[in-house]
């Protein structure tokens, strides 16, 4: 629940920045913090830790309680203000940047223009958070903990942002996509004259996309995988992920599975797809979830040292009662592909299994979905070309 004893001035630890998008390029820039450790967590980093939440199977009430405790203390900047220095307001921006690149939460002193109004904010891409209020002043009360490898890419003004992200991602598990998206969002990567603030929702998807494109390049050199099916879930989001021994391509179907199942032919779905050569346009239908699921799948293929065509089927159930952000789909995918697969001797056996499983588990007839699949249609066309 959102804390009711909110204050206009407080000292807290900030685990993350939050960069808004409305009014772009003049946007709200803030830091998230929980006054008086409102959710009573053992470590302030747990206020913004999707991988830890998933690893410890945090449930929806846990997560809402944790995130609703976060106050967004914000002020307005132009996205290009990262290039300015010397202004009093720029000091608040510098604190926000320190929060974004620090490996641990930063101690801050916050003075707001008014007491925040208790309110819980939900988003489709980023994790929820509590109230927001305009900043009067923001100062650091301790030095941020910044890894030397992070400093190296931040100080490399001739290094492209995507190269910096991949360099850090490849160096250590401590630099996960959540951390890297924060560095990108506070405008600390890329050529010096091109650096700018990036809204949080955009930086999340951009980071997933950047890492995935590098992984795609790597897995294309691997031999083909088998006919295989993985299944798993997290927070009411279930994934049946089908692998085919073909060159890389990927398609996601997102379907809602209410209690009682779905009448035949009535499946409502969103879908996006890419072939071996990728896609240039944003995945409009599945949005950020497209990129999170793709990342989880590619991480698995790299682990296996295989490539394949992958059809991912998401079944959203009534258990997923409130939106928590696309980190849920990323972690649900990772959980799914970490389970033991079922390997099949043919495409037909894989299809039959998927149809029977979806009917039994979710009351869904997958024939309609398979018939609309661009990935499966592309595989058939490829076979025809191979025999010509």
Buried (B, 14 or more C-beta within 10 A) or exposed (E): EBBEEBBEEBBBBBBBBBBBBEEEEEBBBBBBBBBBBBBEBEEBBBBBBBBBBBEEEBEBEEBBBBBBBBBBBBBBBBBBBBBEEEEEBBBBBBBBBBBBBBEBBBBBBBEBEEEBEBEBBBBEBBBBBBBBBBBBBBEBEEEBEBBEBBEEBBEBEEBBBBBBBBBBBEEEEEBBBBBBBBBBBBBBBBEEEEBEBBBBBBBBBBBBBBBBBBBBEEBEEBEBBBBBBBBBBBBBBBBBBBBBBBBBBBBBBBBBBEEEBBEEEEBEBBBBBBBBEEEEEEBEBBBBBBBBBBBBBBBBBBEBEBBBBBBBBBBBBEBBEEBBBBBBBBBBBBBBBEEEBBEBEEBEBBBEBBBEBBBEBBBBBBBBBBEBBBBBBBBEEBEEEEEE
